[in-house]
Amino acid sequence: MKNWINRMRGAPDNAPAAAAPAAAPDEQAADLAADIEASYYRWLTAARGYTAPDEVESRILDAVRQLAAQPGEAAGLVPRVPEAIPKLLSSLSDEDASVADLARQVAQDVVLVAEVIREANSAYYRPIAPVKNVEAAIMMLGQNGLRMLLARIAFRPLINMQANGFAREAAPQVWNQSVSCALASSLMAPGLSTGVFEAYLAGLMQNVGLVVAFRLADRVCTDGRVPGSSDFGAQLLAASRQLSSAIASHWSFPEEVADAIAHAGEPGGDHLAEALAQGDRIAKLRLLIDAGVIGEDDSLVTDGLDNFQRRCLGKLAKLEG
């Protein structure tokens, strides 16, 4: 795990600077963030959420918090990263690697070929003409774009893990939020003078603990339901971020990434934590808008995001699921 993370970090970030950093957090911003968290959790659990006894809520939260103190055991509940990625990540760290070299390595995995070409033709990159071969796709993505794609491929089974009950039902939506959060966080990073890829990595990693937390909830609530109260949801989301941070540290992720996950949204957090918090908020709003829960003109959007963040919100609308 440590080696492939280090290989991912090897290439320099080439993203352009963002238009403007976000304003300093204040009490109103904290309230809006809490409202977004509550709306997201209610939407995520709408089909299976129920009014659970306090004892059930406490058992789930205690289990998540205890697991965060045992990161080795927690990591054992998460699938391993696919073996197909490390060689290519190593080549991405080599500044002398040519597009042809990278294309040859990508071509060894049929699934990876399809992913790279699909990404190059996505609405995010908007090629003038369809990209039909691996070399052209790699040139379109660039080194940093290819690293992000590989990270996303590597993380997908960590979120869409085999599970039953509510964890299985929630996994696709949690994964969609992870991908959007990773991209939005990476777009926020330059304006906050922090690493683009580190922000992307933190966004992908943040929800690993949440899926584990839902698996723990399924052990307590054996009928496939989950406590649906907003207060419980806020506590579960916070505890699951600590669990994600603990797993990241156990896997020898960069210390700043694990710390950002643990402290995202807290007053006085560092720039990477702030980029993650902003990206997470934007991604959750995107999901709520796309689900018809709120409108583009909702106060959570108009009061919660500045102009640059709203442009990022619009950019996420172009992503394919």
Secondary structure, DSSP 4 states (H G I P E B T S, - for coil): -HHHHHHHTTSPP-PPPPS-PPPPP-HHHHHHHHHHHHHHHHHHTTTTEE---HHHHHHHHHHHHHHHT-HHHHHTTSPPPPTTSHHHHHHHT-TT--HHHHHHHHTT-HHHHHHHHHHHTSTTT--SS---SHHHHHHHHHHHHHHHHHHHHHHHHHHS-S--HHHHHHHHHHHHHHHHHHHHHHHHTGGGTS-HHHHHHHHHHTTHHHHHHHHHHHHHSTTS-EE--HHHHHHHHHHHHHHHHHHHHHTT--HHHHHHHHHTTSTT--HHHHHHHHHHHHHHHHHHHHTTSS-TT-HHHHTT--HHHHHHHHHHTT---
